């Protein structure tokens, strides 16, 4: 069923997973022990119902289909695995090294998205200290 959707809808689904995952992980401050798939799924469902135009393009049959939900679960797992496997860029690593030395914070990060979160957090910390 998922494969039968238009390319635009499939891209939008992936984008919504990415956005919801980024927001959820920021909400739990990237504390992996706090991650709960059920909580993420609830956050993603809320996101798609409130923000994702692709959701409205599904038929009621698609929305209630077990096959579709199974395919979506696989897509969610694939997308999360891809996010977690995407290594930080050299630029992110250099910026984080500099900021961590400046702030004394030595937080471990493992992927590009987590590095982005940490950069934003450390930059905000530095800005607060300078004010």
C-alpha positions in Angstrom: 0.0 0.0 0.0 2.7 2.4 0.9 4.5 1.8 -2.4 1.3 2.7 -4.2 1.3 6.3 -2.9 2.6 9.1 -4.9 6.3 10.0 -4.6 5.3 13.3 -3.0 3.3 11.6 -0.3 6.1 9.1 0.4 8.6 11.9 0.7 6.2 13.8 3.0 5.8 10.7 5.2 9.5 10.4 5.6 9.9 14.1 6.3 7.2 13.9 9.0 9.0 11.0 10.6 12.2 13.0 10.6 10.6 16.1 12.0 8.7 14.2 14.7 11.8 12.2 15.7 13.9 15.3 15.9 11.2 17.1 18.1 10.7 14.0 20.3 14.4 13.5 20.9 14.9 17.2 21.7 12.0 16.9 24.1 13.7 14.1 26.0 17.1 15.9 25.6 18.5 13.0 23.6 18.6 10.9 26.8 18.5 7.5 25.2 17.3 5.8 28.3 14.2 8.0 28.2 13.3 6.9 24.6 10.1 4.9 24.4 8.8 3.9 21.0 5.2 4.1 22.2 5.8 7.7 23.3 7.5 8.5 20.0 4.6 7.0 18.0 2.2 9.1 20.0 4.2 12.2 19.3 4.4 11.3 15.6 0.6 10.6 15.4 0.0 14.0 16.9 2.4 15.7 14.5 0.8 14.0 11.4 -2.7 14.8 12.5 -1.9 18.5 13.2 0.8 19.3 10.7 1.1 16.8 7.9 -0.9 17.4 4.7 -0.2 13.9 3.4 -2.4 12.4 6.2 -5.5 14.1 4.7 -4.7 12.6 1.3 -5.2 9.0 2.6 -8.5 7.3 2.3 -10.3 6.0 5.4 -9.5 2.5 4.2 -5.8 3.3 4.0 -5.8 4.9 7.5 -7.4 1.8 9.0 -5.5 -0.9 7.0 -3.3 -3.2 9.0 -1.1 -3.7 6.0 -0.6 0.0 5.7 0.2 0.4 9.4 2.7 -2.5 9.2 4.4 -0.9 6.2 4.5 2.5 8.0 6.1 0.8 11.1 8.8 -0.6 8.8 9.3 2.8 7.2 9.5 4.5 10.7 12.2 1.9 11.8 14.1 2.4 8.5 14.0 6.2 8.9 15.1 6.2 12.5 17.9 3.7 11.8 19.1 6.0 8.9 19.0 9.1 11.2 20.9 7.3 13.9 23.5 6.0 11.4 24.1 9.4 9.8 27.4 10.5 11.2 28.1 14.1 12.3 29.8 16.2 9.7 33.4 17.4 10.2 32.1 20.9 10.6 29.8 19.8 13.4 32.6 17.9 15.1 34.9 20.9 14.9 32.2 23.3 16.2 31.3 20.9 19.0 34.9 20.5 20.0 35.3 24.3 20.3 32.0 24.8 22.2 32.7 21.9 24.5 36.1 23.2 25.4 34.6 26.7 25.9 31.7 25.4 28.2 33.5 22.5 29.8 30.6 20.3 28.7 31.8 16.9 27.3 28.6 15.4 26.1 28.8 12.3 23.9 26.9 12.4 20.6 26.6 9.7 18.0 24.8 11.0 14.9 24.3 14.2 12.9 20.9 15.0 14.3 22.1 14.6 17.9 25.1 16.8 17.0 22.8 19.4 15.7 20.8 19.3 18.9 23.9 19.6 21.0 25.3 22.5 19.0 22.1 24.4 19.5 22.1 23.7 23.2 25.8 24.7 23.7 25.4 27.8 21.6 22.4 28.8 23.7 24.5 28.1 26.9 27.3 30.3 25.6 24.9 33.1 24.7 23.3 33.0 28.2 26.8 33.2 29.8 27.8 36.2 27.7 24.6 38.2 28.6 
